[in-house]
């Protein structure tokens, strides 16, 4: 039976009286702080939080004045017009924006709202603190995955009535605009919060004090932890994740498993019996040096530069044929300062498993692009094997995929994708003639892709540089360490350790991200007692903060004394 943990928790000490479960306890705590006639409670909300639910419950405290901050922002046409230069007309891609939340509010209306404050006042909604920070400042937060699920259920984007818009449209507006301006606003105000609400589960809020929030993130940033994974279906999805990760057997398939993406995943801070879920990016924002390391923080800022996720095509179909932009292209076109160099580590495979990687030697480049465009226009099948290398794949192979290299995984394969973080910038070249889950043709981006394809990544070069490019680092009777990549253009180094007892690791001044790729169980231990032993099971991704410096991994449970393997990624 799989031991994969779908709700990993970070145990936090010292704040047991600073956490509150449910509206009754939350409202009781807030009411106890309202200690004078003229008192302003600010309830600031991340876009996607159900502000109507919050209002219905908080107004029971009894207020003389209630103000909704969203009424001070631009509406519909004007709001979209101001965002449009960054949203663009593309179905998928926008441009990373340079705006702040206040840019989308009307100064005169903010001033009118300030002048409307009278007696006991509640100000609620996105950007509520732009009116005033008041006497008590509460912030309601929500994870990006929960936002996406609410989009699918009909929720609109912030301050517009686009309930029926395609999910891609809503997601693009969230990714390129709303989440970025909301994150900037949140970063500016962490120290101003008095309380933070976990609004991920409807009608089941949790609340903690600012001290518990910042203290919990600080504690979590100094020891091993896991993110809360989530999984999603897709047109090429498979059956492997269902079994290995204890997922719903009734679902048709699971294509993606996100188990190591702090921009998307959450963490759970456990205060006694109360489990407070918060976006993992909050730890990156609040504890970047502990978590990332000073060198990595100086290079990437408050961004988590490593991504681990699963791609499951077992009993499914091929991924779309695709390519990622070169660094110079993603900078000039989309405003991102680094690109998605990546790799495929094969967690599992059948006899017919394969990876498509790089172009064949001597192909007609212009004809290939012409054939791709013809396939997109008419639906005629693109002859992949005429142009692209089809390489057999087996368990524990590692394929390196520098930006500009055409690639995709074939069916009956489980990939642990190890990459840099800007994952939305994937240029699909051909999708085997499939429709998306929305019944529409899946977006194809030949107009971008043709500008970044590296034709030097041809057959000989691919086999010499990208297929199992493994170099021995150290070996004795108890363990073997190997470098499995990546290329000189990558910022990420990957190391595989095979052992049957224990291994001492260094973080090398960088956050480490690891996955147990072989074996049932291991335990991570501190060399000096700084953290409690941390148990990891097969296929679980886990994070070691840079500040740990050295740590021990040993076999445990049913794997004690047996050969196991981990793959580790860090920033060079």
C-alpha positions in Angstrom: 0.0 0.0 0.0 1.3 3.5 -0.9 2.4 5.7 2.0 2.3 8.9 -0.1 1.2 11.7 2.2 -1.4 14.0 0.5 -1.5 16.4 3.5 2.0 16.9 4.8 2.3 19.2 7.8 5.0 21.4 9.4 4.7 21.2 13.1 5.1 24.6 14.7 5.9 25.1 18.4 5.1 27.9 20.8 1.9 29.4 19.3 -0.8 27.0 20.4 -3.0 29.9 21.8 -2.5 32.0 18.6 -4.6 29.8 16.3 -8.4 29.9 15.9 -10.7 27.5 14.1 -14.1 28.4 12.6 -16.1 31.6 12.5 -17.3 31.4 16.1 -13.8 31.4 17.5 -12.5 33.9 15.0 -15.3 36.4 15.6 -15.0 36.0 19.3 -11.2 36.8 19.1 -11.8 39.8 16.8 -14.6 41.2 18.9 -12.4 41.1 22.0 -10.0 43.5 20.2 -12.6 46.1 19.3 -12.3 48.3 22.4 -13.6 51.8 21.5 -16.5 53.4 19.8 -14.6 54.7 16.8 -12.8 51.5 15.6 -11.9 50.4 12.1 -11.5 46.7 11.2 -9.7 46.2 7.9 -10.3 42.8 6.2 -8.0 42.7 3.2 -8.4 39.8 0.7 -6.4 38.1 -1.9 -8.3 37.9 -5.2 -10.3 34.7 -5.2 -11.3 34.9 -1.5 -15.0 34.7 -1.0 -15.7 38.2 0.2 -19.4 37.6 0.5 -18.9 34.7 2.9 -16.6 36.9 5.0 -19.0 39.8 5.0 -22.0 37.6 6.0 -20.1 36.4 9.0 -18.1 39.4 10.1 -21.1 41.8 10.0 -22.6 39.9 12.9 -20.1 41.7 15.1 -22.2 44.8 14.5 -20.8 47.8 12.5 -22.1 51.3 12.0 -20.4 51.5 8.6 -19.4 48.9 6.1 -17.2 49.7 3.1 -16.3 47.4 0.2 -12.9 48.3 -1.2 -13.7 46.7 -4.5 -16.1 49.5 -5.1 -13.1 51.9 -5.2 -11.4 50.0 -8.0 -12.0 50.3 -11.8 -14.7 48.1 -13.2 -15.0 45.8 -16.2 -14.0 47.7 -19.3 -11.7 50.3 -17.7 -10.0 47.6 -15.6 -9.4 45.3 -18.6 -8.2 48.2 -20.7 -5.6 49.0 -18.1 -4.5 45.4 -17.9 -4.6 44.7 -21.6 -1.0 45.7 -22.5 0.1 42.8 -20.2 -2.7 40.4 -21.0 -2.2 40.6 -24.9 -4.5 38.9 -27.4 -2.8 35.6 -27.1 -4.9 32.7 -25.7 -2.2 31.6 -23.2 0.7 34.1 -22.9 0.8 37.5 -21.4 3.6 39.8 -20.3 4.9 39.9 -16.7 3.5 43.2 -15.4 5.2 46.0 -13.6 2.0 47.4 -11.9 1.0 47.6 -8.3 -2.5 47.0 -6.9 -3.1 50.7 -6.3 -2.8 51.4 -10.0 -6.2 49.8 -10.5 -8.0 51.9 -7.9 -9.5 55.4 -8.3 -7.9 57.9 -6.0 -11.0 59.9 -5.6 -13.1 56.9 -4.6 -10.4 55.8 -2.1 -10.6 59.3 -0.5 -14.4 59.2 -0.4 -14.2 55.8 1.3 -11.8 57.3 3.9 -14.1 60.2 4.6 -17.0 57.7 5.0 -15.4 56.0 8.0 -17.7 56.6 11.0 -18.0 54.8 14.3 -17.4 51.1 14.3 -16.4 50.5 10.6 -15.7 47.3 8.6 -13.6 47.8 5.4 -13.4 44.5 3.4 -12.3 43.3 0.0 -9.2 43.2 -2.2 -7.0 46.2 -1.4 -9.0 47.2 1.7 -5.8 48.5 3.3 -5.4 51.0 0.5 -8.2 53.0 2.2 -6.6 52.7 5.6 -4.9 50.1 7.7 -7.3 50.9 10.5 -7.1 49.8 14.1 -7.0 46.1 13.3 -5.7 44.6 10.1 -6.8 41.1 9.1 -5.6 39.5 5.8 -7.5 36.6 4.2 -5.3 34.5 1.9 -6.0 31.6 -0.5 -3.9 29.2 -2.6 -3.6 29.5 -6.4 -4.8 25.9 -6.8 -8.0 26.7 -4.9 -8.5 29.8 -7.0 -8.2 27.7 -10.2 -10.8 25.2 -8.9 -13.1 28.1 -8.1 -12.6 29.5 -11.6 -13.7 26.1 -13.0 -16.8 26.3 -10.7 -17.8 29.6 -12.2 -16.0 32.2 -10.1 -15.0 35.3 -11.9 -11.7 37.2 -12.0 -11.4 40.1 -9.7 -14.0 42.9 -10.2 -15.3 41.6 -13.6 -18.3 39.5 -14.6 -16.5 36.8 -16.7 -18.0 33.7 -15.1 -18.4 32.0 -18.4 -15.0 32.8 -19.8 -12.7 29.9 -20.7 -10.5 28.6 -17.9 -7.4 29.6 -19.9 -8.6 33.2 -20.0 -9.3 33.4 -16.3 -6.0 31.7 -15.5 -4.0 34.0 -17.7 -5.6 37.1 -16.1 -4.8 35.6 -12.7 -1.2 34.6 -13.5 -0.1 37.7 -15.3 -2.0 40.4 -13.5 -4.0 39.6 -10.3 -1.6 37.3 -8.5 1.4 39.4 -9.2 -0.1 42.7 -8.0 -1.7 41.0 -5.0 1.7 39.4 -4.1 3.4 42.8 -4.2 0.7 44.2 -2.0 1.0 41.3 0.4 4.8 41.6 0.7 4.5 45.3 1.5 2.1 44.5 4.4 3.2 41.4 6.2 4.5 43.4 9.1 1.2 45.4 9.3 -1.1 42.3 9.6 -2.5 41.5 13.0 -4.1 38.3 11.9 -4.1 36.1 8.8 -7.1 34.0 7.7 -6.8 30.7 5.8 -9.8 31.0 3.4 -9.2 27.9 1.3 -12.2 25.9 2.5 -15.6 27.5 2.2 -17.2 28.2 5.6 -14.3 26.5 7.5 -11.8 29.3 8.0 -8.7 29.2 10.3 -7.0 32.3 11.7 -3.6 32.9 13.3 -1.9 35.9 14.7 0.9 37.7 12.8 3.4 36.4 15.4 2.3 32.8 14.7 2.3 33.4 11.0 5.8 34.9 10.8 7.1 32.6 13.5 5.7 29.5 11.8 7.3 30.5 8.5 10.6 31.1 10.2 10.5 27.7 11.9 9.5 26.0 8.7 12.3 27.6 6.8 15.0 26.0 9.0 14.1 22.3 8.6 13.0 19.8 5.9 9.4 20.1 4.8 7.0 19.0 2.0 4.5 21.0 0.1 0.8 20.1 -0.2 0.6 18.3 -3.6 -2.3 18.6 -6.0 -3.1 16.7 -9.1 -5.1 17.3 -12.3 -6.4 15.4 -15.3 -5.4 16.0 -18.9 -6.1 14.7 -22.4 -2.9 12.6 -22.3 -3.2 11.6 -18.6 -2.4 8.2 -17.2 -3.2 5.8 -14.3 0.1 5.6 -12.4 -0.5 8.6 -10.0 -3.8 7.1 -8.9 -2.1 4.1 -7.4 1.2 5.6 -6.2 -0.3 8.8 -4.7 -3.6 7.3 -3.3 -5.8 9.4 -5.6 -9.5 9.1 -6.6 -9.8 5.8 -8.5 -13.0 7.0 -10.1 -11.3 9.8 -12.0 -10.6 9.1 -15.7 -6.9 9.9 -15.3 -4.3 12.2 -13.7 -1.9 13.9 -16.0 0.0 16.3 -13.7 1.1 16.0 -10.1 2.4 19.2 -8.6 4.5 18.3 -5.6 7.3 20.8 -5.7 6.2 24.2 -7.0 6.0 26.8 -4.2 4.4 29.3 -6.5 1.4 27.0 -6.9 1.5 24.6 -3.9 0.6 25.3 -0.3 2.2 24.4 3.1 0.3 23.4 6.2 1.5 25.0 9.4 0.2 22.8 12.3 -0.5 24.6 15.6 -1.5 22.0 18.1 -4.7 20.5 16.5 -5.3 23.4 14.0 -3.9 23.0 10.5 -3.4 26.3 8.8 -2.9 26.2 5.0 -1.0 29.0 3.4 0.5 29.5 0.0 4.1 28.2 0.1 5.3 31.3 -1.7 4.7 33.2 1.6 7.7 31.4 3.0 9.8 32.4 0.0 8.6 36.0 0.5 9.2 36.1 4.2 12.3 33.8 4.7 14.2 34.0 1.4 17.7 33.8 2.9 17.0 30.9 5.2 15.2 29.0 2.5 16.9 29.9 -0.7 20.4 30.8 0.5 22.0 34.2 0.2 23.6 33.5 -3.2 20.4 32.1 -4.7 18.4 35.0 -3.3 20.8 37.5 -4.8 20.4 35.9 -8.2 16.7 35.1 -8.3 15.1 37.4 -5.7 12.0 36.2 -4.0 11.4 33.5 -6.4 11.8 29.7 -5.9 14.0 28.7 -8.8 13.5 24.9 -8.9 10.4 23.0 -9.8 9.5 19.3 -9.4 6.4 17.8 -10.9 5.0 14.6 -12.3 3.8 13.8 -15.8 1.9 10.6 -16.0 1.2 9.0 -19.4 0.9 5.5 -18.2 -1.9 3.9 -20.3 -2.4 7.5 -21.6 -1.1 9.3 -24.6 1.9 11.3 -25.8 2.5 14.8 -24.4 2.3 17.6 -26.9 5.4 18.2 -29.0 6.9 21.4 -27.6 9.8 23.7 -27.0 10.7 26.3 -24.4 12.0 29.8 -25.2 15.6 30.7 -25.0 16.5 33.1 -22.1 16.9 36.1 -24.5 13.5 35.4 -26.1 11.6 35.1 -22.9 13.2 38.3 -21.6 12.4 40.3 -24.7 9.0 38.9 -25.4 7.4 38.2 -22.0 9.5 40.1 -19.4 10.7 37.0 -17.6 14.4 37.1 -16.6 15.1 33.4 -16.9 13.6 30.5 -18.8 12.5 26.9 -18.3 15.5 24.7 -18.8 14.3 21.3 -17.7 14.9 17.6 -17.6 12.9 14.3 -17.6 13.8 11.8 -14.9 12.0 8.6 -15.7 10.3 7.3 -12.6 8.6 4.4 -14.4 8.2 3.1 -17.9 6.8 0.2 -20.0 8.6 -1.6 -22.8 7.3 0.8 -25.4 8.1 4.0 -23.4 10.0 6.7 -25.3 11.0 10.3 -25.3 11.0 12.6 -28.3 14.1 14.8 -28.1 15.9 17.1 -30.5 15.8 17.2 -34.3 17.2 14.6 -36.7 20.3 15.5 -38.6 20.0 16.9 -42.1 16.3 17.8 -41.9 14.8 20.5 -44.0 14.0 23.2 -41.4 11.7 25.2 -43.5 9.7 22.0 -44.5 9.4 21.0 -40.9 7.8 24.3 -40.0 5.6 24.2 -43.1 4.4 20.7 -42.1 3.7 21.8 -38.5 1.6 24.8 -39.8 -0.2 22.5 -42.2 -1.0 20.1 -39.4 -2.3 23.0 -37.3 -4.4 24.4 -40.2 -5.9 21.2 -41.6 -5.6 18.6 -38.9 -3.3 16.5 -41.1 -1.0 14.3 -39.0 2.5 15.7 -38.5 5.2 13.1 -39.3 7.0 13.4 -36.0 9.5 10.6 -36.6 10.6 12.2 -39.9 12.0 15.2 -38.0 12.4 14.3 -34.3 14.5 11.7 -32.5 12.4 9.0 -30.9 14.5 7.5 -28.0 13.7 4.5 -25.9 13.1 5.3 -22.3 13.5 3.1 -19.2 13.2 3.6 -15.5 15.8 5.9 -14.0 16.9 7.3 -17.3 17.6 11.0 -17.2 17.0 13.2 -20.3 18.2 16.8 -20.2 16.2 19.4 -22.1 17.9 22.8 -22.5 15.6 25.6 -23.7 15.2 25.5 -27.5 15.2 21.7 -27.7 12.1 20.1 -29.2 10.8 17.4 -26.9 7.9 15.5 -25.3 7.4 12.3 -23.4 5.7 9.4 -25.1 2.9 7.2 -23.7 3.3 4.7 -20.9 5.9 6.8 -19.1 6.1 8.5 -15.8 8.3 11.6 -15.7 9.6 13.5 -12.7 10.1 16.8 -14.4 13.0 18.8 -12.9 13.2 22.4 -14.2 13.5 26.1 -13.6 10.2 27.7 -12.5 8.5 29.7 -15.4 6.5 26.7 -16.5 3.7 28.5 -18.3 6.0 29.4 -21.2 5.7 26.2 -23.2 5.3 26.5 -26.9 3.3 23.6 -28.3 4.2 22.7 -31.8 1.8 19.8 -32.4 -0.7 18.0 -30.2 -1.4 14.8 -32.1 -4.7 16.2 -33.4 -6.4 16.2 -29.9 -9.0 18.5 -28.4 -8.6 19.9 -24.9 -10.8 19.0 -22.0 -12.9 22.1 -22.8 -13.6 20.6 -26.3 -11.5 23.2 -28.1 -8.3 22.6 -30.0 -5.4 22.9 -27.6 -3.4 26.1 -28.1 -0.5 25.7 -30.6 2.3 28.3 -30.6 4.3 27.7 -33.8 4.7 31.4 -34.3 6.7 31.6 -31.1 8.3 28.1 -31.3 9.8 28.5 -34.7 11.8 31.5 -33.4 13.5 29.5 -30.6 14.2 26.0 -32.0 17.8 25.0 -31.6 18.6 23.0 -34.7 22.1 22.2 -33.4 20.3 20.0 -30.9 20.4 17.2 -33.4 20.8 13.4 -33.1 24.5 13.1 -32.4 24.5 16.1 -30.1 21.4 14.9 -28.2 22.9 11.4 -27.6 26.3 12.9 -26.6 24.9 15.6 -24.3 21.4 15.0 -23.2 20.7 11.2 -22.8 21.9 9.8 -19.5 24.7 12.3 -19.3 25.8 10.8 -16.0 29.2 11.4 -14.3 30.4 9.5 -11.2 31.2 11.7 -8.2 32.0 9.2 -5.5 31.5 5.5 -4.7 32.3 3.2 -1.9 30.8 0.0 -0.5 27.8 1.8 1.0 26.7 4.5 -1.5 27.2 6.0 -4.9 26.8 9.6 -5.9 26.4 10.6 -9.6 25.9 13.9 -11.4 23.1 13.5 -13.8 23.1 17.0 -15.3 22.3 19.5 -16.3 23.8 21.5 -19.3 26.1 24.5 -19.1 23.1 26.7 -19.8 21.2 25.4 -16.8 21.5 26.9 -13.4 20.4 23.7 -11.8 22.7 20.8 -10.8 21.2 17.3 -10.2 22.8 14.6 -8.2 21.6 11.0 -7.7 22.5 9.0 -4.6 22.1 5.2 -4.4 22.6 3.8 -0.9 21.6 1.1 1.5 22.5 2.7 4.8 23.0 6.5 5.1 24.5 9.5 3.2 25.7 12.9 4.4 24.5 15.7 2.2 25.5 19.4 1.8 23.2 22.1 0.6 26.0 23.9 -1.2 24.6 27.2 -0.2 21.4 26.6 -2.1 17.9 25.3 -1.3 17.8 21.6 -2.1 14.8 19.8 -3.7 14.8 16.0 -3.6 12.6 13.1 -4.4 12.8 9.5 -3.3 12.9 7.8 -6.7 13.6 4.2 -5.5 12.6 2.6 -2.1 9.7 2.8 0.3 11.0 5.1 3.0 13.9 7.2 4.2 14.5 9.5 7.1 16.2 12.9 7.0 18.1 13.7 10.2 20.0 16.8 11.5 23.7 16.4 12.3 23.4 18.7 15.3 19.8 18.2 16.5 18.4 21.4 14.9 15.3 19.6 13.6 13.4 16.4 14.4 13.8 13.3 12.1 11.7 13.8 8.9 10.3 10.7 7.2 9.9 10.6 3.4 8.1 8.0 1.3 8.4 6.8 -2.3 7.8 9.5 -4.9 7.5 12.3 -2.3 9.3 15.5 -3.1 10.8 17.3 -0.1 12.7 20.6 0.4 15.8 21.2 2.5 16.4 24.9 3.2 19.8 26.3 2.4 20.4 27.2 6.0 20.5 23.6 7.1 23.9 23.3 5.4 24.5 19.6 6.2 22.0 16.8 6.8 21.9 13.0 6.8 19.5 10.7 4.8 19.2 7.1 6.0 17.1 4.1 5.0 14.2 3.4 7.4 11.0 1.4 7.8 10.7 -1.4 5.2 13.6 0.1 3.3 16.0 -0.3 6.2 19.2 -1.9 4.8 17.8 -2.0 1.3 19.1 -0.2 -1.8 17.2 3.2 -2.3 17.8 6.2 -4.5 17.2 9.9 -4.3 17.5 12.6 -6.9 18.6 16.1 -5.6 18.5 19.4 -7.4 20.2 22.7 -6.3 21.4 25.9 -7.8 25.0 25.8 -8.9 
